[in-house]
């Protein structure tokens, strides 16, 4: 069975998309799924910075430039999660053919992974639309604040013009906002909600999976809930539900 390609996108930067992509990947890997997270942000890649990897020699840029194959650029890290980082060489960036990214994603559809998560650049440039166009599902990462919601509306509108369907929203960094309102305003289902939590920052700075470093935190529990939903695994039942079954 071909892997499901999931594009995580956002209208603006700073919504926590890359951190979420990585930790969602860890959560799905912990459910015994073969997961690959791909940093498709050619201009400003950050995925490898959060993993503890030494500066990778072979990255997505080398794959796009034809000097390396996909397998050689994939790294396996904690919990068996696989990542395909993107380099930041200015010369490689100058020579890159972004159109080849579609070929790379198409090739990944023939791989043994269960899921491929694309960390898509924020905004609405060709660098963002192209990977979205090759995905099976698009999820918008949004914060419950006016600017983020407004930009998410633009992503939805442009996606519609391109014939792309948005699968839903993941509301990230919410505090006391009524997150259901975000879905209503955007006319999209809310796939999951991740609260603002210092545990996320601590895990990022420690370069460790949130679900390992702070497994009982509200954010870790929220991530596992989203991971189960995406993987098609029933929600984990609490003690009371098991007692009164």
matplotlib code that plots the C-alpha trace (Angstrom):
import matplotlib.pyplot as plt

x = [0.0, 1.3, 2.1, -0.3, 1.2, 0.2, 1.1, 1.2, 1.0, 0.3, -0.4, 2.2, 5.4, 5.7, 2.7, 4.9, 4.5, 7.9, 7.9, 4.5, 5.4, 8.4, 6.5, 3.5, 5.9, 7.3, 3.8, 2.8, 6.1, 5.3, 2.1, 4.3, 3.9, 6.7, 6.8, 9.0, 9.0, 10.3, 11.5, 10.3, 11.3, 14.0, 14.8, 14.6, 14.9, 14.8, 13.8, 17.3, 18.0, 15.4, 16.5, 20.1, 21.5, 24.9, 24.8, 23.7, 25.9, 23.3, 19.9, 16.8, 18.8, 21.3, 18.4, 16.7, 20.0, 20.5, 23.8, 22.2, 19.3, 16.5, 17.6, 21.0, 19.4, 17.0, 18.1, 16.5, 16.3, 14.6, 11.6, 12.5, 11.2, 12.7, 13.5, 14.6, 16.2, 16.8, 20.2, 20.9, 23.8, 23.4, 25.0, 22.8, 19.8, 20.8, 21.0, 17.9, 15.0, 12.0, 9.8, 11.8, 10.2, 7.1, 9.2, 10.6, 7.2, 5.9, 8.9, 8.1, 4.6, 6.3, 8.2, 7.6, 6.5, 3.0, 2.9, 5.0, 4.6, 5.6, 6.7, 5.6, 7.0, 4.7, 2.9, 1.5, 4.5, 5.2, 7.5, 4.4, 1.7, 3.8, 4.2, 0.6, -0.4, 1.3, -0.1, -3.1, -4.3, -3.6, -3.8, -3.5, -1.7, -3.2, -3.0, -6.2, -5.2, -6.6, -3.4, -3.0, -6.7, -6.7, -3.7, -5.2, -8.3, -6.0, -4.4, -7.9, -8.9, -5.8, -6.0, -9.5, -8.4, -5.7, -8.3, -6.9, -9.1, -8.1, -8.7, -8.9, -7.1, -4.8, -5.1, -1.7, -0.6, -4.2, -4.6, -8.2, -9.5, -12.6, -10.9, -14.2, -14.6, -11.5, -13.0, -16.3, -14.6, -12.6, -15.3, -13.1, -13.1, -10.8, -8.7, -7.0, -6.0, -2.6, -2.5, 0.2, 2.7, 6.2, 6.8, 7.0, 9.7, 11.7, 11.5, 12.5, 15.5, 16.5, 16.1, 14.1, 10.6, 7.9, 6.1, 9.3, 10.5, 7.1, 4.6, 2.0, 2.0, -1.2, 0.5, 1.9, -1.6, -3.1, -0.4, -1.1, -4.8, -4.2, -1.7, -4.3, -6.9, -4.6, -3.5, -7.0, -6.5, -9.4, -8.9, -7.2, -9.8, -9.6, -9.9, -13.6, -14.6, -12.8, -14.5, -18.0, -17.6]
y = [0.0, 3.4, 5.9, 8.7, 12.1, 14.7, 18.4, 20.6, 24.2, 27.7, 31.2, 32.7, 31.7, 31.4, 29.1, 26.2, 24.2, 22.6, 21.7, 20.2, 18.3, 16.7, 15.9, 14.6, 12.3, 11.1, 10.4, 8.5, 6.5, 5.6, 3.9, 1.6, 3.5, 4.0, 7.7, 10.1, 13.9, 15.9, 19.5, 21.1, 24.6, 25.2, 28.7, 28.5, 24.9, 24.3, 20.6, 19.3, 21.9, 20.4, 16.8, 16.9, 15.7, 17.0, 19.2, 16.7, 16.4, 15.0, 16.7, 17.4, 20.0, 17.5, 15.2, 18.0, 18.9, 15.3, 14.7, 12.2, 9.8, 10.0, 7.1, 8.6, 11.8, 10.1, 9.9, 7.7, 9.3, 8.7, 6.3, 5.1, 8.3, 9.1, 12.6, 14.1, 17.4, 20.3, 21.9, 25.6, 25.9, 29.1, 27.7, 24.6, 26.9, 28.9, 25.9, 24.0, 23.1, 23.3, 21.5, 18.3, 18.3, 16.9, 14.0, 13.4, 13.2, 11.0, 8.6, 8.7, 7.4, 4.2, 3.8, 1.5, 4.3, 4.4, 8.2, 11.0, 14.3, 17.4, 20.4, 23.0, 26.6, 29.2, 31.4, 31.1, 30.9, 28.2, 26.6, 26.1, 25.3, 22.6, 20.2, 20.7, 19.8, 16.4, 15.5, 13.3, 15.5, 19.1, 20.3, 24.0, 24.8, 27.9, 29.9, 31.3, 34.9, 37.3, 37.5, 33.7, 33.1, 35.7, 34.2, 30.7, 32.0, 33.1, 29.7, 28.1, 30.5, 30.0, 26.3, 26.3, 28.2, 25.5, 22.8, 21.6, 20.5, 21.3, 18.3, 20.4, 22.5, 21.8, 24.7, 25.2, 27.2, 27.9, 29.3, 30.2, 30.9, 29.1, 27.0, 25.8, 29.4, 29.1, 26.2, 28.0, 31.1, 29.1, 26.7, 23.7, 20.9, 21.0, 17.8, 18.6, 21.2, 21.6, 24.0, 26.5, 24.6, 25.3, 21.6, 22.0, 24.6, 22.5, 19.4, 21.5, 23.0, 19.6, 18.2, 15.3, 14.0, 15.7, 12.5, 11.0, 14.1, 15.2, 12.4, 13.5, 17.1, 18.5, 19.1, 15.5, 14.1, 16.3, 15.2, 11.5, 12.1, 13.7, 11.0, 8.3, 10.1, 10.4, 6.8, 5.5, 4.1, 4.4, 6.9, 5.5, 4.8, 6.1, 4.0, 4.9, 3.9, 0.6, -0.1, 0.6, -1.1]
z = [0.0, -0.9, 1.9, 2.7, 1.9, 4.4, 3.8, 6.8, 5.7, 7.2, 6.0, 8.2, 9.9, 13.7, 14.2, 15.3, 12.1, 12.0, 15.7, 15.3, 12.1, 14.0, 17.2, 15.2, 13.4, 16.7, 18.0, 14.9, 15.0, 18.6, 17.2, 15.2, 11.9, 9.5, 9.1, 7.1, 7.8, 4.8, 5.1, 1.9, 2.9, 0.3, 1.4, 5.2, 6.4, 10.1, 10.7, 11.3, 13.9, 16.2, 15.9, 17.3, 13.9, 13.0, 9.9, 7.3, 4.2, 1.9, 2.0, -0.2, -2.0, -3.3, -4.3, -6.2, -7.9, -9.0, -7.1, -4.6, -4.4, -1.9, 0.2, 0.9, 2.3, 4.8, 8.4, 11.1, 14.5, 17.9, 18.0, 14.5, 12.9, 9.5, 8.4, 5.1, 5.9, 3.5, 3.3, 3.4, 0.8, -1.0, -4.2, -4.1, -3.5, -6.5, -8.7, -7.4, -9.7, -7.5, -10.1, -9.3, -5.9, -7.5, -8.8, -5.4, -3.7, -6.5, -5.9, -2.1, -3.0, -4.0, -0.7, 2.2, 4.6, 6.0, 6.1, 4.7, 6.4, 4.3, 6.3, 3.7, 3.7, 5.1, 2.7, -0.8, -3.1, -5.7, -3.1, -0.9, -3.5, -5.4, -2.5, -1.5, -5.0, -4.7, -1.3, -0.4, 2.4, 3.4, 6.9, 7.8, 11.1, 12.6, 15.9, 17.4, 16.6, 14.0, 11.8, 11.7, 10.9, 8.2, 6.5, 6.8, 5.0, 2.1, 2.0, 1.8, -1.0, -3.1, -2.5, -3.8, -7.0, -7.5, -7.1, -3.8, -0.9, 2.7, 5.0, 8.1, 10.7, 13.6, 16.1, 17.8, 20.8, 22.0, 25.5, 26.5, 23.0, 21.9, 19.2, 17.7, 16.5, 14.4, 12.5, 12.1, 10.8, 8.3, 7.4, 8.1, 10.5, 13.5, 13.4, 16.7, 19.2, 20.9, 23.9, 24.5, 26.7, 27.9, 27.6, 23.8, 24.1, 26.5, 24.2, 21.2, 23.0, 24.3, 20.8, 22.2, 21.4, 23.4, 24.1, 25.6, 27.6, 28.8, 28.1, 30.6, 29.4, 27.9, 24.6, 24.4, 25.1, 22.4, 19.9, 20.6, 20.1, 16.7, 15.8, 16.6, 14.5, 11.5, 11.8, 12.1, 15.6, 18.1, 20.9, 24.0, 26.6, 30.2, 33.3, 33.9, 30.3, 30.7, 34.1, 32.8, 29.5]

ax = plt.figure().add_subplot(projection="3d")
ax.plot(x, y, z, "-o")
ax.set_aspect("equal")
plt.show()
